[in-house]
Every structure is written in structure tokens, then in C-alpha cells.
């Protein structure tokens, strides 16, 4: 209980000193930064390339799974349990 009390007192002291120093709070819109900066546009291109390559791999895997499912469906009548 004493530790919690000490923690609360320290937090209040830190908060009051922050507000005494001006207490300004800033907000950064990361999406805007990502869209409008050169570095953000560069990384958008890198992420798009990575996403497209992964999507192609997943699409190929999905096609292969569907083909295997179809083959199994055709052979299931002939196979023994």
C-alpha cells in the first residue's frame, strides 16, 4: 500500500511540474506524414511491392488447395474409408 501511495505522489509531482513548464501537448497525424513525405512515399512503394508479392504467393497456394480439393472430391467415391 505504501508503494502505491509513493507512486501516486511521485506521479502528481511529475504532472504538476509538466504543467508548470507550459504543459503543451502535440498531435502528429502519422497518415498525413506517411502520405506527403518523400520517405513515406518510398516506404509506401516498398510495402505495396511486398504486399503484391505475398498476395501472388497466397493466390497460387489457394489455387493449389482448390485443385487438391477437387481431385480428392473426384477420388473420394473410389477410395476406401
N, C-alpha and C positions, 0 to 999 in steps of 0.2 A: 504494500500500500504506500509505503514511503517513497518507493521508486517512482510510482505513478504520479505522486504529488510533486516530486522533484522534476519529473519530465514536464508536467503541466506548467510549473513555474518557469522553467527554462524556455519553454515554447512561448509563453506570454512575454518574457523579456525580449526574446529574439523578434517576435512580431512587433512589439512596441518600438524597438529600435529601427526596424524596417520602415514602419510608418513615419517615424520621426525623420528619416532620411529622405523622405519625399514620397515613398510608397507608390511609385509609378508601376503600372502593370502594362505589359505589351502583349500584343497578339500578332502572330505571324500566320498568314494564310499559306500553308505549305503547297496547296494545289496551285495557287497563282504563281508562286515561286517556281514550282516544277514546270508550269506551262510557259513562263515568259523568259526564263534564263537560258543561256546557251548550254550550260552544263545540264540543266533539267531536260532540255530538248534532246541532248545527246543521249542521256540515260533513258529517255522515253523510247528512242530508236533501238537501243540495246535491249530493253525489256520487250519491245514488240517483236524483235527478231527471235529472242529466246522463247517467247510465248508461241509464236508461229511454228518454230521447230518442234516444241513439245506437243503442240496440237496435232501436227502431222504424224508424230510417233503414236500418239494416242488414237488417232483415227485409223492408222494401219493396224494397231492392236485390236481395235473394236471390229474392224472388218475381218480379221483373222478369227476372232472369237465367234463372230456370227457364222462364218464359214464352217468352223468346227461344230457349232450347234446344229447347223443344217445337216452336216454329214452324220452326226450322231442320231438326229431325228430320222434320217433315211435308214440307218442301220439298226435302230432300236427294235424294229419288228423282227429282225433276223437274230439278234443277239440273245443269248441265254441270260436269265436273271442272275 
